[in-house]
Amino acid sequence: MDNKEFKKILQKNVFECGFTYKNKNYYYDDDKLIVVINCQKSNYDNTYYINYGFWVKEIHDMTKYPSIEICDVMGRFDNNINNKIETVFCLDELDDNCLSNNIKRNIEKFIVPVIENGIEKYFDIYPQAMYTAKLLLKEYLKNNT
């Protein structure tokens, strides 16, 4: 698989889930949060990382398109290939179906529950993420739970 095909499959799958494209990122915007997805090419080999972040609107001034770096909490999609889970997508090992299935699985696992239940759900699913959450989000959660 080449870079162009990888990006095309990623775009198709995130668009099917209601994301839009702006400034090299994919955005899902609802009344409570903005979800950001982007891909990051490795400098060392033919691999990509798919990053995601959550931006909680209630604790920020209006920002329509936050970058992944300023999100309140961030994570990476995992790639389950040959029963080996990694956070890197090696283009030499992927086919269309494998990539598409991994993207859909990650969106269902990490993104959809947060959209449906709020940011608190992310820490139920992935408690270790609290260590990487921004201080402002930690304070918000402490005051609202």
VOKOL-574104 format. One record per residue: residue in one letter; x, y, z of N, C-alpha, C in turn. Coordinates in Angstrom, 2 decimals, always signed. Layout:
BEGIN
vodo = a; n.xx = X; n.yy = Y; n.zz = Z; ca.xx = X; ca.yy = Y; ca.zz = Z; c.xx = X; c.yy = Y; c.zz = Z
...
***
This chain:
BEGIN
vodo = m; n.xx = +0.85; n.yy = -1.17; n.zz = +0.00; ca.xx = +0.00; ca.yy = +0.00; ca.zz = +0.00; c.xx = +0.90; c.yy = +1.23; c.zz = +0.00
vodo = d; n.xx = +0.51; n.yy = +2.24; n.zz = -0.76; ca.xx = +1.29; ca.yy = +3.48; ca.zz = -0.77; c.xx = +0.60; c.yy = +4.55; c.zz = +0.09
vodo = n; n.xx = +1.29; n.yy = +5.69; n.zz = +0.26; ca.xx = +0.79; ca.yy = +6.77; ca.zz = +1.12; c.xx = -0.57; c.yy = +7.28; c.zz = +0.66
vodo = k; n.xx = -0.71; n.yy = +7.45; n.zz = -0.62; ca.xx = -1.95; ca.yy = +7.99; ca.zz = -1.18; c.xx = -3.13; c.yy = +7.06; c.zz = -0.88
vodo = e; n.xx = -2.92; n.yy = +5.76; n.zz = -1.05; ca.xx = -3.98; ca.yy = +4.79; ca.zz = -0.78; c.xx = -4.33; c.yy = +4.76; c.zz = +0.71
vodo = f; n.xx = -3.32; n.yy = +4.82; n.zz = +1.57; ca.xx = -3.53; ca.yy = +4.85; ca.zz = +3.02; c.xx = -4.43; c.yy = +6.03; c.zz = +3.40
vodo = k; n.xx = -4.10; n.yy = +7.22; n.zz = +2.93; ca.xx = -4.86; ca.yy = +8.41; ca.zz = +3.26; c.xx = -6.27; c.yy = +8.36; c.zz = +2.68
vodo = k; n.xx = -6.42; n.yy = +7.78; n.zz = +1.51; ca.xx = -7.74; ca.yy = +7.65; ca.zz = +0.89; c.xx = -8.64; c.yy = +6.74; c.zz = +1.72
vodo = i; n.xx = -8.11; n.yy = +5.63; n.zz = +2.21; ca.xx = -8.89; ca.yy = +4.70; ca.zz = +3.03; c.xx = -9.24; c.yy = +5.33; c.zz = +4.37
vodo = l; n.xx = -8.28; n.yy = +6.02; n.zz = +4.98; ca.xx = -8.55; ca.yy = +6.71; ca.zz = +6.24; c.xx = -9.67; c.yy = +7.72; c.zz = +6.04
vodo = q; n.xx = -9.57; n.yy = +8.53; n.zz = +5.00; ca.xx = -10.58; ca.yy = +9.55; ca.zz = +4.74; c.xx = -11.96; c.yy = +8.95; c.zz = +4.51
vodo = k; n.xx = -12.03; n.yy = +7.90; n.zz = +3.73; ca.xx = -13.32; ca.yy = +7.24; ca.zz = +3.45; c.xx = -13.97; c.yy = +6.78; c.zz = +4.75
vodo = n; n.xx = -13.20; n.yy = +6.15; n.zz = +5.61; ca.xx = -13.74; ca.yy = +5.60; ca.zz = +6.86; c.xx = -14.16; c.yy = +6.68; c.zz = +7.85
vodo = v; n.xx = -13.39; n.yy = +7.73; n.zz = +7.99; ca.xx = -13.77; ca.yy = +8.77; ca.zz = +8.94; c.xx = -14.93; c.yy = +9.61; c.zz = +8.41
vodo = f; n.xx = -14.99; n.yy = +9.81; n.zz = +7.09; ca.xx = -16.13; ca.yy = +10.53; ca.zz = +6.52; c.xx = -17.42; c.yy = +9.76; c.zz = +6.75
vodo = e; n.xx = -17.36; n.yy = +8.43; n.zz = +6.67; ca.xx = -18.54; ca.yy = +7.60; ca.zz = +6.91; c.xx = -19.05; c.yy = +7.75; c.zz = +8.35
vodo = c; n.xx = -18.17; n.yy = +8.17; n.zz = +9.25; ca.xx = -18.54; ca.yy = +8.35; ca.zz = +10.66; c.xx = -18.90; c.yy = +9.80; c.zz = +10.99
vodo = g; n.xx = -19.01; n.yy = +10.64; n.zz = +9.97; ca.xx = -19.46; ca.yy = +12.01; ca.zz = +10.18; c.xx = -18.37; c.yy = +13.04; c.zz = +10.36
vodo = f; n.xx = -17.13; n.yy = +12.69; n.zz = +10.13; ca.xx = -16.03; ca.yy = +13.64; ca.zz = +10.25; c.xx = -15.94; c.yy = +14.51; c.zz = +8.99
vodo = t; n.xx = -15.36; n.yy = +15.70; n.zz = +9.15; ca.xx = -15.06; ca.yy = +16.57; ca.zz = +8.02; c.xx = -13.55; c.yy = +16.81; c.zz = +7.99
vodo = y; n.xx = -13.05; n.yy = +17.35; n.zz = +6.90; ca.xx = -11.61; ca.yy = +17.56; ca.zz = +6.73; c.xx = -11.30; c.yy = +19.04; c.zz = +6.70
vodo = k; n.xx = -10.31; n.yy = +19.45; n.zz = +7.48; ca.xx = -9.86; ca.yy = +20.84; ca.zz = +7.50; c.xx = -8.46; c.yy = +20.89; c.zz = +8.07
vodo = n; n.xx = -7.58; n.yy = +21.66; n.zz = +7.44; ca.xx = -6.22; ca.yy = +21.89; ca.zz = +7.96; c.xx = -5.46; c.yy = +20.59; c.zz = +8.25
vodo = k; n.xx = -5.55; n.yy = +19.62; n.zz = +7.36; ca.xx = -4.83; ca.yy = +18.34; ca.zz = +7.47; c.xx = -5.31; c.yy = +17.47; c.zz = +8.63
vodo = n; n.xx = -6.49; n.yy = +17.77; n.zz = +9.17; ca.xx = -7.08; ca.yy = +16.98; ca.zz = +10.25; c.xx = -8.51; c.yy = +16.64; c.zz = +9.90
vodo = y; n.xx = -9.02; n.yy = +15.62; n.zz = +10.57; ca.xx = -10.43; ca.yy = +15.26; ca.zz = +10.46; c.xx = -11.11; c.yy = +15.66; c.zz = +11.76
vodo = y; n.xx = -12.30; n.yy = +16.26; n.zz = +11.64; ca.xx = -13.00; ca.yy = +16.78; ca.zz = +12.81; c.xx = -14.42; c.yy = +16.23; c.zz = +12.88
vodo = y; n.xx = -14.79; n.yy = +15.89; n.zz = +14.11; ca.xx = -16.18; ca.yy = +15.58; ca.zz = +14.43; c.xx = -16.59; c.yy = +16.59; c.zz = +15.50
vodo = d; n.xx = -17.61; n.yy = +17.35; n.zz = +15.22; ca.xx = -18.00; ca.yy = +18.46; ca.zz = +16.09; c.xx = -19.44; c.yy = +18.26; c.zz = +16.53
vodo = d; n.xx = -19.65; n.yy = +18.14; n.zz = +17.85; ca.xx = -21.02; ca.yy = +18.12; ca.zz = +18.37; c.xx = -21.15; c.yy = +19.19; c.zz = +19.44
vodo = d; n.xx = -22.24; n.yy = +19.19; n.zz = +20.17; ca.xx = -22.48; ca.yy = +20.27; ca.zz = +21.12; c.xx = -21.56; c.yy = +20.24; c.zz = +22.34
vodo = k; n.xx = -20.93; n.yy = +19.10; n.zz = +22.65; ca.xx = -20.11; ca.yy = +19.01; ca.zz = +23.86; c.xx = -18.61; c.yy = +18.93; c.zz = +23.59
vodo = l; n.xx = -18.24; n.yy = +18.36; n.zz = +22.45; ca.xx = -16.81; ca.yy = +18.20; ca.zz = +22.20; c.xx = -16.49; c.yy = +18.17; c.zz = +20.72
vodo = i; n.xx = -15.21; n.yy = +18.31; n.zz = +20.46; ca.xx = -14.67; ca.yy = +18.17; ca.zz = +19.11; c.xx = -13.67; c.yy = +17.02; c.zz = +19.17
vodo = v; n.xx = -13.81; n.yy = +16.09; n.zz = +18.23; ca.xx = -12.86; ca.yy = +14.99; ca.zz = +18.10; c.xx = -11.97; c.yy = +15.30; c.zz = +16.90
vodo = v; n.xx = -10.67; n.yy = +15.15; n.zz = +17.09; ca.xx = -9.70; ca.yy = +15.41; ca.zz = +16.02; c.xx = -8.98; c.yy = +14.10; c.zz = +15.71
vodo = i; n.xx = -8.86; n.yy = +13.79; n.zz = +14.44; ca.xx = -8.07; ca.yy = +12.63; ca.zz = +14.00; c.xx = -7.08; c.yy = +13.13; c.zz = +12.96
vodo = n; n.xx = -5.83; n.yy = +12.69; n.zz = +13.08; ca.xx = -4.86; ca.yy = +12.98; ca.zz = +12.03; c.xx = -3.90; c.yy = +11.81; c.zz = +11.87
vodo = c; n.xx = -3.19; n.yy = +11.80; n.zz = +10.76; ca.xx = -2.19; ca.yy = +10.76; ca.zz = +10.57; c.xx = -0.81; c.yy = +11.42; c.zz = +10.58
vodo = q; n.xx = +0.13; n.yy = +10.68; n.zz = +11.09; ca.xx = +1.50; ca.yy = +11.17; ca.zz = +11.27; c.xx = +2.44; c.yy = +10.17; c.zz = +10.62
vodo = k; n.xx = +3.18; n.yy = +10.63; n.zz = +9.63; ca.xx = +4.13; ca.yy = +9.78; ca.zz = +8.91; c.xx = +5.41; c.yy = +9.66; c.zz = +9.72
vodo = s; n.xx = +5.91; n.yy = +8.44; n.zz = +9.82; ca.xx = +7.19; ca.yy = +8.22; ca.zz = +10.48; c.xx = +8.33; c.yy = +8.74; c.zz = +9.60
vodo = n; n.xx = +9.33; n.yy = +9.29; n.zz = +10.23; ca.xx = +10.52; ca.yy = +9.76; ca.zz = +9.50; c.xx = +11.48; c.yy = +8.62; c.zz = +9.17
vodo = y; n.xx = +11.25; n.yy = +7.45; n.zz = +9.77; ca.xx = +12.25; ca.yy = +6.40; ca.zz = +9.69; c.xx = +11.90; c.yy = +5.26; c.zz = +8.74
vodo = d; n.xx = +10.62; n.yy = +5.02; n.zz = +8.54; ca.xx = +10.25; ca.yy = +3.91; ca.zz = +7.66; c.xx = +8.87; c.yy = +4.17; c.zz = +7.06
vodo = n; n.xx = +8.34; n.yy = +3.21; n.zz = +6.38; ca.xx = +7.09; ca.yy = +3.35; ca.zz = +5.65; c.xx = +5.89; c.yy = +3.07; c.zz = +6.57
vodo = t; n.xx = +5.79; n.yy = +3.86; n.zz = +7.63; ca.xx = +4.73; ca.yy = +3.65; ca.zz = +8.61; c.xx = +4.02; c.yy = +4.96; c.zz = +8.95
vodo = y; n.xx = +2.82; n.yy = +4.80; n.zz = +9.47; ca.xx = +2.01; ca.yy = +5.94; ca.zz = +9.93; c.xx = +1.48; c.yy = +5.64; c.zz = +11.33
vodo = y; n.xx = +1.22; n.yy = +6.71; n.zz = +12.05; ca.xx = +0.46; ca.yy = +6.67; ca.zz = +13.29; c.xx = -0.85; c.yy = +7.39; c.zz = +13.02
vodo = i; n.xx = -1.94; n.yy = +6.90; n.zz = +13.60; ca.xx = -3.21; ca.yy = +7.60; ca.zz = +13.51; c.xx = -3.52; c.yy = +8.10; c.zz = +14.92
vodo = n; n.xx = -3.47; n.yy = +9.41; n.zz = +15.08; ca.xx = -3.67; ca.yy = +10.06; ca.zz = +16.37; c.xx = -5.10; c.yy = +10.58; c.zz = +16.47
vodo = y; n.xx = -5.61; n.yy = +10.63; n.zz = +17.70; ca.xx = -6.91; ca.yy = +11.25; ca.zz = +17.93; c.xx = -6.84; c.yy = +12.06; c.zz = +19.21
vodo = g; n.xx = -7.71; n.yy = +13.05; n.zz = +19.29; ca.xx = -7.76; ca.yy = +13.89; ca.zz = +20.47; c.xx = -9.17; c.yy = +14.36; c.zz = +20.73
vodo = f; n.xx = -9.43; n.yy = +14.69; n.zz = +21.99; ca.xx = -10.74; ca.yy = +15.21; ca.zz = +22.40; c.xx = -10.56; c.yy = +16.62; c.zz = +22.94
vodo = w; n.xx = -11.41; n.yy = +17.53; n.zz = +22.49; ca.xx = -11.42; ca.yy = +18.93; ca.zz = +22.90; c.xx = -12.78; c.yy = +19.19; c.zz = +23.52
vodo = v; n.xx = -12.83; n.yy = +19.41; n.zz = +24.82; ca.xx = -14.09; ca.yy = +19.61; ca.zz = +25.54; c.xx = -14.48; c.yy = +21.08; c.zz = +25.44
vodo = k; n.xx = -15.58; n.yy = +21.37; n.zz = +24.79; ca.xx = -15.99; ca.yy = +22.75; ca.zz = +24.53; c.xx = -16.31; c.yy = +23.53; c.zz = +25.79
vodo = e; n.xx = -16.84; n.yy = +22.89; n.zz = +26.79; ca.xx = -17.28; ca.yy = +23.58; ca.zz = +28.01; c.xx = -16.12; c.yy = +24.23; c.zz = +28.77
vodo = i; n.xx = -14.91; n.yy = +23.77; n.zz = +28.56; ca.xx = -13.78; ca.yy = +24.32; ca.zz = +29.32; c.xx = -12.88; c.yy = +25.22; c.zz = +28.49
vodo = h; n.xx = -13.31; n.yy = +25.54; n.zz = +27.27; ca.xx = -12.48; ca.yy = +26.38; ca.zz = +26.39; c.xx = -13.31; c.yy = +27.48; c.zz = +25.76
vodo = d; n.xx = -12.62; n.yy = +28.54; n.zz = +25.41; ca.xx = -13.25; ca.yy = +29.53; ca.zz = +24.54; c.xx = -13.47; c.yy = +28.87; c.zz = +23.19
vodo = m; n.xx = -14.26; n.yy = +29.47; n.zz = +22.40; ca.xx = -14.59; ca.yy = +28.87; ca.zz = +21.09; c.xx = -13.34; c.yy = +28.68; c.zz = +20.23
vodo = t; n.xx = -13.08; n.yy = +27.46; n.zz = +19.88; ca.xx = -12.05; ca.yy = +27.11; ca.zz = +18.90; c.xx = -12.68; c.yy = +26.13; c.zz = +17.95
vodo = k; n.xx = -12.81; n.yy = +26.52; n.zz = +16.72; ca.xx = -13.52; ca.yy = +25.68; ca.zz = +15.75; c.xx = -12.68; c.yy = +24.48; c.zz = +15.31
vodo = y; n.xx = -11.39; n.yy = +24.69; n.zz = +15.10; ca.xx = -10.54; ca.yy = +23.61; ca.zz = +14.60; c.xx = -9.27; c.yy = +23.49; c.zz = +15.44
vodo = p; n.xx = -9.37; n.yy = +22.89; n.zz = +16.63; ca.xx = -8.16; ca.yy = +22.75; ca.zz = +17.45; c.xx = -7.18; c.yy = +21.75; c.zz = +16.80
vodo = s; n.xx = -5.92; n.yy = +22.02; n.zz = +16.97; ca.xx = -4.92; ca.yy = +21.06; ca.zz = +16.48; c.xx = -4.85; c.yy = +19.90; c.zz = +17.47
vodo = i; n.xx = -4.32; n.yy = +18.80; n.zz = +17.02; ca.xx = -4.22; ca.yy = +17.61; ca.zz = +17.87; c.xx = -3.38; c.yy = +17.89; c.zz = +19.11
vodo = e; n.xx = -2.37; n.yy = +18.73; n.zz = +18.96; ca.xx = -1.44; ca.yy = +19.00; ca.zz = +20.06; c.xx = -2.09; c.yy = +19.73; c.zz = +21.23
vodo = i; n.xx = -3.14; n.yy = +20.51; n.zz = +20.98; ca.xx = -3.75; ca.yy = +21.27; ca.zz = +22.07; c.xx = -5.00; c.yy = +20.60; c.zz = +22.63
vodo = c; n.xx = -5.34; n.yy = +19.43; n.zz = +22.14; ca.xx = -6.51; ca.yy = +18.72; ca.zz = +22.66; c.xx = -6.32; c.yy = +18.40; c.zz = +24.14
vodo = d; n.xx = -7.43; n.yy = +18.22; n.zz = +24.82; ca.xx = -7.41; ca.yy = +17.96; ca.zz = +26.26; c.xx = -6.81; c.yy = +16.60; c.zz = +26.61
vodo = v; n.xx = -7.03; n.yy = +15.64; n.zz = +25.75; ca.xx = -6.42; ca.yy = +14.33; ca.zz = +25.91; c.xx = -6.27; c.yy = +13.73; c.zz = +24.52
vodo = m; n.xx = -5.18; n.yy = +12.99; n.zz = +24.33; ca.xx = -4.88; ca.yy = +12.43; ca.zz = +23.03; c.xx = -4.58; c.yy = +10.94; c.zz = +23.15
vodo = g; n.xx = -4.71; n.yy = +10.25; n.zz = +22.05; ca.xx = -4.37; ca.yy = +8.84; ca.zz = +22.00; c.xx = -3.99; c.yy = +8.44; c.zz = +20.59
vodo = r; n.xx = -3.72; n.yy = +7.16; n.zz = +20.43; ca.xx = -3.37; ca.yy = +6.62; ca.zz = +19.10; c.xx = -4.20; c.yy = +5.40; c.zz = +18.82
vodo = f; n.xx = -4.62; n.yy = +5.27; n.zz = +17.58; ca.xx = -5.29; ca.yy = +4.05; ca.zz = +17.15; c.xx = -4.29; c.yy = +2.90; c.zz = +17.27
vodo = d; n.xx = -4.82; n.yy = +1.73; n.zz = +17.60; ca.xx = -3.95; ca.yy = +0.56; ca.zz = +17.58; c.xx = -4.24; c.yy = -0.26; c.zz = +16.34
vodo = n; n.xx = -3.25; n.yy = -0.97; n.zz = +15.92; ca.xx = -3.31; ca.yy = -1.78; ca.zz = +14.72; c.xx = -3.20; c.yy = -3.24; c.zz = +15.13
vodo = n; n.xx = -4.25; n.yy = -3.99; n.zz = +14.93; ca.xx = -4.25; ca.yy = -5.41; ca.zz = +15.27; c.xx = -4.02; c.yy = -6.19; c.zz = +13.98
vodo = i; n.xx = -2.79; n.yy = -6.61; n.zz = +13.78; ca.xx = -2.44; ca.yy = -7.36; ca.zz = +12.58; c.xx = -1.73; c.yy = -8.63; c.zz = +13.01
vodo = n; n.xx = -2.21; n.yy = -9.75; n.zz = +12.54; ca.xx = -1.66; ca.yy = -11.06; ca.zz = +12.88; c.xx = -1.62; c.yy = -11.28; c.zz = +14.40
vodo = n; n.xx = -2.71; n.yy = -10.86; n.zz = +15.08; ca.xx = -2.84; ca.yy = -11.00; ca.zz = +16.53; c.xx = -1.74; c.yy = -10.29; c.zz = +17.31
vodo = k; n.xx = -1.16; n.yy = -9.27; n.zz = +16.71; ca.xx = -0.13; ca.yy = -8.47; ca.zz = +17.35; c.xx = -0.62; c.yy = -7.02; c.zz = +17.32
vodo = i; n.xx = -0.80; n.yy = -6.41; n.zz = +18.50; ca.xx = -1.33; ca.yy = -5.06; ca.zz = +18.57; c.xx = -0.18; c.yy = -4.06; c.zz = +18.72
vodo = e; n.xx = -0.17; n.yy = -3.09; n.zz = +17.81; ca.xx = +0.84; ca.yy = -2.04; ca.zz = +17.80; c.xx = +0.14; c.yy = -0.71; c.zz = +17.57
vodo = t; n.xx = +0.85; n.yy = +0.39; n.zz = +17.80; ca.xx = +0.27; ca.yy = +1.70; ca.zz = +17.51; c.xx = +0.80; c.yy = +2.27; c.zz = +16.20
vodo = v; n.xx = +1.41; n.yy = +1.45; n.zz = +15.41; ca.xx = +1.96; ca.yy = +1.88; ca.zz = +14.14; c.xx = +1.31; c.yy = +1.08; c.zz = +13.02
vodo = f; n.xx = +1.10; n.yy = +1.74; n.zz = +11.90; ca.xx = +0.52; ca.yy = +1.10; ca.zz = +10.71; c.xx = +1.60; c.yy = +1.04; c.zz = +9.64
vodo = c; n.xx = +2.14; n.yy = -0.15; n.zz = +9.44; ca.xx = +3.20; ca.yy = -0.36; ca.zz = +8.45; c.xx = +2.55; c.yy = -0.59; c.zz = +7.09
vodo = l; n.xx = +2.79; n.yy = +0.31; n.zz = +6.16; ca.xx = +2.12; ca.yy = +0.24; ca.zz = +4.86; c.xx = +2.52; c.yy = -1.00; c.zz = +4.07
vodo = d; n.xx = +3.68; n.yy = -1.54; n.zz = +4.34; ca.xx = +4.14; ca.yy = -2.75; ca.zz = +3.63; c.xx = +3.38; c.yy = -4.00; c.zz = +4.09
vodo = e; n.xx = +2.73; n.yy = -3.93; n.zz = +5.26; ca.xx = +2.03; ca.yy = -5.09; ca.zz = +5.81; c.xx = +0.51; c.yy = -4.99; c.zz = +5.70
vodo = l; n.xx = +0.01; n.yy = -3.84; n.zz = +5.29; ca.xx = -1.44; ca.yy = -3.60; ca.zz = +5.28; c.xx = -2.06; c.yy = -3.87; c.zz = +3.93
vodo = d; n.xx = -3.31; n.yy = -4.31; n.zz = +3.97; ca.xx = -4.13; ca.yy = -4.28; ca.zz = +2.77; c.xx = -5.35; c.yy = -3.42; c.zz = +3.07
vodo = d; n.xx = -6.15; n.yy = -3.14; n.zz = +2.06; ca.xx = -7.29; ca.yy = -2.24; ca.zz = +2.21; c.xx = -8.24; c.yy = -2.67; c.zz = +3.33
vodo = n; n.xx = -8.60; n.yy = -3.94; n.zz = +3.33; ca.xx = -9.56; ca.yy = -4.45; ca.zz = +4.32; c.xx = -9.01; c.yy = -4.38; c.zz = +5.73
vodo = c; n.xx = -7.76; n.yy = -4.74; n.zz = +5.91; ca.xx = -7.15; ca.yy = -4.71; ca.zz = +7.24; c.xx = -7.13; c.yy = -3.29; c.zz = +7.79
vodo = l; n.xx = -6.71; n.yy = -2.33; n.zz = +6.98; ca.xx = -6.67; ca.yy = -0.94; ca.zz = +7.42; c.xx = -8.07; c.yy = -0.43; c.zz = +7.73
vodo = s; n.xx = -8.99; n.yy = -0.68; n.zz = +6.83; ca.xx = -10.36; ca.yy = -0.23; ca.zz = +7.02; c.xx = -10.98; c.yy = -0.82; c.zz = +8.30
vodo = n; n.xx = -10.78; n.yy = -2.10; n.zz = +8.51; ca.xx = -11.30; ca.yy = -2.77; ca.zz = +9.72; c.xx = -10.69; c.yy = -2.19; c.zz = +10.99
vodo = n; n.xx = -9.39; n.yy = -1.91; n.zz = +10.97; ca.xx = -8.73; ca.yy = -1.33; ca.zz = +12.13; c.xx = -9.23; c.yy = +0.08; c.zz = +12.43
vodo = i; n.xx = -9.44; n.yy = +0.87; n.zz = +11.41; ca.xx = -9.96; ca.yy = +2.22; ca.zz = +11.61; c.xx = -11.35; c.yy = +2.16; c.zz = +12.22
vodo = k; n.xx = -12.22; n.yy = +1.34; n.zz = +11.64; ca.xx = -13.58; ca.yy = +1.21; ca.zz = +12.16; c.xx = -13.59; c.yy = +0.69; c.zz = +13.60
vodo = r; n.xx = -12.75; n.yy = -0.30; n.zz = +13.89; ca.xx = -12.69; ca.yy = -0.87; ca.zz = +15.23; c.xx = -12.25; c.yy = +0.19; c.zz = +16.24
vodo = n; n.xx = -11.25; n.yy = +0.98; n.zz = +15.90; ca.xx = -10.77; ca.yy = +2.02; ca.zz = +16.81; c.xx = -11.80; c.yy = +3.12; c.zz = +17.03
vodo = i; n.xx = -12.50; n.yy = +3.50; n.zz = +15.98; ca.xx = -13.54; ca.yy = +4.52; ca.zz = +16.13; c.xx = -14.64; c.yy = +3.99; c.zz = +17.04
vodo = e; n.xx = -15.03; n.yy = +2.75; n.zz = +16.84; ca.xx = -16.07; ca.yy = +2.15; ca.zz = +17.69; c.xx = -15.59; c.yy = +1.97; c.zz = +19.14
vodo = k; n.xx = -14.31; n.yy = +1.67; n.zz = +19.31; ca.xx = -13.76; ca.yy = +1.40; ca.zz = +20.64; c.xx = -13.51; c.yy = +2.67; c.zz = +21.44
vodo = f; n.xx = -12.94; n.yy = +3.70; n.zz = +20.82; ca.xx = -12.50; ca.yy = +4.88; ca.zz = +21.55; c.xx = -13.36; c.yy = +6.12; c.zz = +21.30
vodo = i; n.xx = -13.81; n.yy = +6.34; n.zz = +20.10; ca.xx = -14.45; ca.yy = +7.61; ca.zz = +19.74; c.xx = -15.96; c.yy = +7.60; c.zz = +19.99
vodo = v; n.xx = -16.66; n.yy = +6.60; n.zz = +19.46; ca.xx = -18.12; ca.yy = +6.57; ca.zz = +19.58; c.xx = -18.60; c.yy = +6.59; c.zz = +21.03
vodo = p; n.xx = -18.02; n.yy = +5.80; n.zz = +21.93; ca.xx = -18.50; ca.yy = +5.86; ca.zz = +23.32; c.xx = -18.36; c.yy = +7.25; c.zz = +23.96
vodo = v; n.xx = -17.32; n.yy = +7.98; n.zz = +23.59; ca.xx = -17.11; ca.yy = +9.31; ca.zz = +24.14; c.xx = -18.12; c.yy = +10.29; c.zz = +23.55
vodo = i; n.xx = -18.38; n.yy = +10.18; n.zz = +22.27; ca.xx = -19.40; ca.yy = +11.03; ca.zz = +21.64; c.xx = -20.76; c.yy = +10.77; c.zz = +22.28
vodo = e; n.xx = -21.08; n.yy = +9.51; n.zz = +22.52; ca.xx = -22.40; ca.yy = +9.16; ca.zz = +23.06; c.xx = -22.54; c.yy = +9.43; c.zz = +24.56
vodo = n; n.xx = -21.45; n.yy = +9.31; n.zz = +25.33; ca.xx = -21.54; ca.yy = +9.36; ca.zz = +26.79; c.xx = -20.73; c.yy = +10.45; c.zz = +27.46
vodo = g; n.xx = -19.95; n.yy = +11.21; n.zz = +26.72; ca.xx = -19.15; ca.yy = +12.28; ca.zz = +27.31; c.xx = -17.71; c.yy = +11.86; c.zz = +27.56
vodo = i; n.xx = -16.87; n.yy = +12.84; n.zz = +27.83; ca.xx = -15.43; ca.yy = +12.62; ca.zz = +27.98; c.xx = -15.10; c.yy = +11.67; c.zz = +29.13
vodo = e; n.xx = -15.94; n.yy = +11.63; n.zz = +30.15; ca.xx = -15.70; ca.yy = +10.74; ca.zz = +31.28; c.xx = -15.60; c.yy = +9.29; c.zz = +30.84
vodo = k; n.xx = -16.36; n.yy = +8.93; n.zz = +29.81; ca.xx = -16.37; ca.yy = +7.56; ca.zz = +29.30; c.xx = -14.99; c.yy = +7.13; c.zz = +28.79
vodo = y; n.xx = -14.23; n.yy = +8.08; n.zz = +28.24; ca.xx = -12.91; ca.yy = +7.75; ca.zz = +27.72; c.xx = -12.02; c.yy = +7.18; c.zz = +28.82
vodo = f; n.xx = -12.13; n.yy = +7.72; n.zz = +30.02; ca.xx = -11.30; ca.yy = +7.26; ca.zz = +31.13; c.xx = -11.82; c.yy = +5.97; c.zz = +31.75
vodo = d; n.xx = -13.08; n.yy = +5.66; n.zz = +31.52; ca.xx = -13.60; ca.yy = +4.33; ca.zz = +31.88; c.xx = -13.01; c.yy = +3.27; c.zz = +30.96
vodo = i; n.xx = -12.95; n.yy = +3.61; n.zz = +29.68; ca.xx = -12.42; ca.yy = +2.68; ca.zz = +28.66; c.xx = -10.91; c.yy = +2.55; c.zz = +28.78
vodo = y; n.xx = -10.25; n.yy = +3.66; n.zz = +28.99; ca.xx = -8.80; ca.yy = +3.73; ca.zz = +28.94; c.xx = -8.28; c.yy = +4.53; c.zz = +30.15
vodo = p; n.xx = -8.30; n.yy = +3.94; n.zz = +31.35; ca.xx = -7.94; ca.yy = +4.69; ca.zz = +32.57; c.xx = -6.53; c.yy = +5.29; c.zz = +32.56
vodo = q; n.xx = -5.60; n.yy = +4.64; n.zz = +31.87; ca.xx = -4.22; ca.yy = +5.14; ca.zz = +31.83; c.xx = -4.13; c.yy = +6.50; c.zz = +31.16
vodo = a; n.xx = -5.13; n.yy = +6.86; n.zz = +30.36; ca.xx = -5.11; ca.yy = +8.14; ca.zz = +29.66; c.xx = -5.16; c.yy = +9.32; c.zz = +30.62
vodo = m; n.xx = -5.61; n.yy = +9.11; n.zz = +31.83; ca.xx = -5.66; ca.yy = +10.20; ca.zz = +32.81; c.xx = -4.26; c.yy = +10.78; c.zz = +33.04
vodo = y; n.xx = -3.23; n.yy = +9.96; n.zz = +32.88; ca.xx = -1.86; ca.yy = +10.43; ca.zz = +33.07; c.xx = -1.43; c.yy = +11.41; c.zz = +31.98
vodo = t; n.xx = -2.08; n.yy = +11.34; n.zz = +30.82; ca.xx = -1.71; ca.yy = +12.21; ca.zz = +29.71; c.xx = -2.68; c.yy = +13.36; c.zz = +29.51
vodo = a; n.xx = -3.78; n.yy = +13.38; n.zz = +30.27; ca.xx = -4.78; ca.yy = +14.44; ca.zz = +30.13; c.xx = -4.19; c.yy = +15.77; c.zz = +30.59
vodo = k; n.xx = -4.62; n.yy = +16.83; n.zz = +29.94; ca.xx = -4.19; ca.yy = +18.18; ca.zz = +30.32; c.xx = -4.78; c.yy = +18.54; c.zz = +31.68
vodo = l; n.xx = -4.09; n.yy = +19.37; n.zz = +32.41; ca.xx = -4.50; ca.yy = +19.78; ca.zz = +33.75; c.xx = -5.90; c.yy = +20.39; c.zz = +33.75
vodo = l; n.xx = -6.21; n.yy = +21.21; n.zz = +32.77; ca.xx = -7.53; ca.yy = +21.84; ca.zz = +32.70; c.xx = -8.64; c.yy = +20.79; c.zz = +32.63
vodo = l; n.xx = -8.42; n.yy = +19.72; n.zz = +31.90; ca.xx = -9.41; ca.yy = +18.64; ca.zz = +31.82; c.xx = -9.51; c.yy = +17.90; c.zz = +33.15
vodo = k; n.xx = -8.40; n.yy = +17.64; n.zz = +33.79; ca.xx = -8.42; ca.yy = +16.97; ca.zz = +35.09; c.xx = -9.21; c.yy = +17.79; c.zz = +36.11
vodo = e; n.xx = -9.00; n.yy = +19.09; n.zz = +36.12; ca.xx = -9.74; ca.yy = +19.96; ca.zz = +37.03; c.xx = -11.24; c.yy = +19.96; c.zz = +36.70
vodo = y; n.xx = -11.55; n.yy = +19.99; n.zz = +35.43; ca.xx = -12.96; ca.yy = +19.95; ca.zz = +34.99; c.xx = -13.62; c.yy = +18.66; c.zz = +35.46
vodo = l; n.xx = -12.95; n.yy = +17.55; n.zz = +35.28; ca.xx = -13.52; ca.yy = +16.26; ca.zz = +35.69; c.xx = -13.68; c.yy = +16.18; c.zz = +37.20
vodo = k; n.xx = -12.74; n.yy = +16.70; n.zz = +37.93; ca.xx = -12.81; ca.yy = +16.69; ca.zz = +39.38; c.xx = -14.00; c.yy = +17.51; c.zz = +39.89
vodo = n; n.xx = -14.28; n.yy = +18.62; n.zz = +39.22; ca.xx = -15.37; ca.yy = +19.50; ca.zz = +39.64; c.xx = -16.74; c.yy = +19.08; c.zz = +39.12
vodo = n; n.xx = -16.78; n.yy = +18.17; n.zz = +38.15; ca.xx = -18.05; ca.yy = +17.81; ca.zz = +37.52; c.xx = -18.42; c.yy = +16.34; c.zz = +37.70
vodo = t; n.xx = -17.76; n.yy = +15.65; n.zz = +38.60; ca.xx = -18.13; ca.yy = +14.25; ca.zz = +38.82; c.xx = -18.56; c.yy = +14.01; c.zz = +40.24
***
